[in-house]
Amino acid sequence: MRHVVLVTELEFAKGEEVFRSESHFDWQAVKADEPTLSAAVLAYHCRAVIVGVAPYTHALYEALGRTGGANGTLIARFGVGHDNIDKAKAREHGILVTNTPGTLDQSVAEHTIWLMGCLAKRIPVADARFRAGEFVPEMGVELSGKTLGVIGFGGIGRRVAAMAHFGFGMRIAAVGRRALEELTERERREVDRVQATYTNDADAVLRTADVISVHLPANAQTRHFFSAPRFAQMKPSALFINTARGSLVDESALFDALTAGHIGGAALDVFEKEPYEPVSPDKDLRTLPNVVLTPHIGSNTRTANHNMARSCVETVGKFFEGRFEQLPRVG
C-alpha cells in the first residue's frame, strides 16, 4: 500500500512533473488553507504533508499529531523560509519540519539583481511613461563602483554578492551574524573571492552603502529589522531591495522614508501581508513612482521549482524509510 502524501495545490502545480514521476507515493493535491488541509490529513490518515508559504497555527499540528502515533509525522516546506510553521507546536505533536536548502538560491539571487537594475535605470517609470504616449528619458545611475550592502551573508546573499561584484564591478560590504573567525572555510573563501568587507555591524554598512540587499531569516529577533531609525541612517540616494521576508521591513516606515526622500527607491518581492495590503490607505507602496513591486516570485522559476519538488520527494522518501538523521530539519 502506497503512503498518501498531501501537497498544497500551488506547490503541486509547480512540481507536478516531479511528483507524478514518483509513483511509489500517492500524491494528493489539497487546498492550502489550514481547515481544508487538516481535514484531509485526518481523512487520508496522512503522515506527511508538503506546504508552501500559507501560515499554519494550530489545527494542522493537532491533525498530524493524531495520525502519526509512534511513527511520527512530517511537514516538508516547499522552499527555504519556514516562518509560517510553528516549530514549537510541531515539536509538541511529534512532527518533524524540513525545508529545501540551496534549491532556490540562484533564482532568488537573479531576481535580486533584476530588481536592482530596474531601480538603477528607473525601468518601471520609463516603461509606464512610454505606454502612456510619452517619449521622455529617465536618468538612472551606474552600478559600477557603487557599494552593495548585503545584509545576511547566507547562500543567497553570497550569490548576490558574487553577481554584483563580478558582473557590475560593485564593492561588497557583507553583514553576517557570526564573527569572521567563526565562518566556515567555504564562507571565508567567498568573502575573499568577492573582496568583501565583512562585519556584524549592520548600521555601519547602512550608512555607507549605495544599494542595500536584504537576505536575513525571519524570526522574532529580525521582525521590523528595517524600521524608521535604520532608514534614517541610509544615504538619500540609497536603493533598498528585499527578496527575503516581508516581516523584516516596517512598511509604514519604508513609505515615510521614500516619500520624505530619506532613501532613493525600494524594490520588494515580499510583504508583511500576502497578497499585499497596505498598512493604511494613505501609505500604499503601489502609489510611489520610486518603488518596484513583484508578487513573491523570486524563487518561482522552472529550475527552482523542479529542485524544490525533487528535494521534497527525497525528504519524504527518507522520512518513510526512517532515515530521520538525513533530513534537512529546521527549528
Secondary structure in CASP SS format (residue, H / E / C, confidence):
PFRMAT SS
TARGET T0000
AUTHOR 0000-0000-0000
METHOD secondary structure of the structure
MODEL  1
M C 1.00
R C 1.00
H E 1.00
V E 1.00
V E 1.00
L E 1.00
V E 1.00
T E 1.00
E H 1.00
L H 1.00
E H 1.00
F H 1.00
A H 1.00
K H 1.00
G C 1.00
E H 1.00
E H 1.00
V H 1.00
F H 1.00
R H 1.00
S H 1.00
E C 1.00
S C 1.00
H C 1.00
F E 1.00
D E 1.00
W E 1.00
Q E 1.00
A E 1.00
V E 1.00
K C 1.00
A C 1.00
D C 1.00
E H 1.00
P H 1.00
T H 1.00
L H 1.00
S H 1.00
A H 1.00
A H 1.00
V H 1.00
L H 1.00
A H 1.00
Y H 1.00
H C 1.00
C C 1.00
R C 1.00
A E 1.00
V E 1.00
I E 1.00
V E 1.00
G C 1.00
V C 1.00
A C 1.00
P C 1.00
Y E 1.00
T C 1.00
H C 1.00
A H 1.00
L H 1.00
Y H 1.00
E H 1.00
A H 1.00
L H 1.00
G H 1.00
R H 1.00
T H 1.00
G H 1.00
G H 1.00
A H 1.00
N H 1.00
G C 1.00
T E 1.00
L E 1.00
I E 1.00
A E 1.00
R E 1.00
F C 1.00
G C 1.00
V C 1.00
G C 1.00
H C 1.00
D C 1.00
N C 1.00
I E 1.00
D C 1.00
K H 1.00
A H 1.00
K H 1.00
A H 1.00
R H 1.00
E H 1.00
H C 1.00
G C 1.00
I E 1.00
L E 1.00
V E 1.00
T E 1.00
N C 1.00
T C 1.00
P C 1.00
G C 1.00
T C 1.00
L C 1.00
D H 1.00
Q H 1.00
S H 1.00
V H 1.00
A H 1.00
E H 1.00
H H 1.00
T H 1.00
I H 1.00
W H 1.00
L H 1.00
M H 1.00
G H 1.00
C H 1.00
L H 1.00
A H 1.00
K C 1.00
R C 1.00
I H 1.00
P H 1.00
V H 1.00
A H 1.00
D H 1.00
A H 1.00
R H 1.00
F H 1.00
R H 1.00
A C 1.00
G C 1.00
E C 1.00
F C 1.00
V C 1.00
P C 1.00
E C 1.00
M C 1.00
G C 1.00
V C 1.00
E C 1.00
L C 1.00
S C 1.00
G C 1.00
K C 1.00
T E 1.00
L E 1.00
G E 1.00
V E 1.00
I E 1.00
G C 1.00
F C 1.00
G C 1.00
G H 1.00
I H 1.00
G H 1.00
R H 1.00
R H 1.00
V H 1.00
A H 1.00
A H 1.00
M H 1.00
A H 1.00
H H 1.00
F H 1.00
G H 1.00
F H 1.00
G C 1.00
M C 1.00
R E 1.00
I E 1.00
A E 1.00
A E 1.00
V E 1.00
G C 1.00
R C 1.00
R C 1.00
A C 1.00
L H 1.00
E H 1.00
E H 1.00
L C 1.00
T C 1.00
E H 1.00
R H 1.00
E H 1.00
R H 1.00
R H 1.00
E H 1.00
V H 1.00
D H 1.00
R H 1.00
V C 1.00
Q C 1.00
A C 1.00
T E 1.00
Y E 1.00
T E 1.00
N C 1.00
D C 1.00
A H 1.00
D H 1.00
A H 1.00
V H 1.00
L H 1.00
R H 1.00
T H 1.00
A C 1.00
D C 1.00
V E 1.00
I E 1.00
S E 1.00
V E 1.00
H C 1.00
L C 1.00
P C 1.00
A C 1.00
N C 1.00
A C 1.00
Q C 1.00
T C 1.00
R C 1.00
H C 1.00
F C 1.00
F E 1.00
S C 1.00
A H 1.00
P H 1.00
R H 1.00
F H 1.00
A H 1.00
Q H 1.00
M C 1.00
K C 1.00
P C 1.00
S C 1.00
A C 1.00
L E 1.00
F E 1.00
I E 1.00
N E 1.00
T C 1.00
A C 1.00
R C 1.00
G H 1.00
S H 1.00
L H 1.00
V E 1.00
D C 1.00
E H 1.00
S H 1.00
A H 1.00
L H 1.00
F H 1.00
D H 1.00
A H 1.00
L H 1.00
T H 1.00
A C 1.00
G C 1.00
H C 1.00
I C 1.00
G C 1.00
G E 1.00
A E 1.00
A E 1.00
L E 1.00
D C 1.00
V C 1.00
F C 1.00
E C 1.00
K C 1.00
E C 1.00
P C 1.00
Y C 1.00
E C 1.00
P C 1.00
V C 1.00
S C 1.00
P H 1.00
D H 1.00
K H 1.00
D C 1.00
L H 1.00
R H 1.00
T H 1.00
L C 1.00
P C 1.00
N C 1.00
V E 1.00
V E 1.00
L E 1.00
T C 1.00
P C 1.00
H C 1.00
I C 1.00
G C 1.00
S C 1.00
N C 1.00
T C 1.00
R H 1.00
T H 1.00
A H 1.00
N H 1.00
H H 1.00
N H 1.00
M H 1.00
A H 1.00
R H 1.00
S H 1.00
C H 1.00
V H 1.00
E H 1.00
T H 1.00
V H 1.00
G H 1.00
K H 1.00
F H 1.00
F H 1.00
E C 1.00
G C 1.00
R C 1.00
F H 1.00
E H 1.00
Q H 1.00
L C 1.00
P C 1.00
R E 1.00
V C 1.00
G C 1.00
END
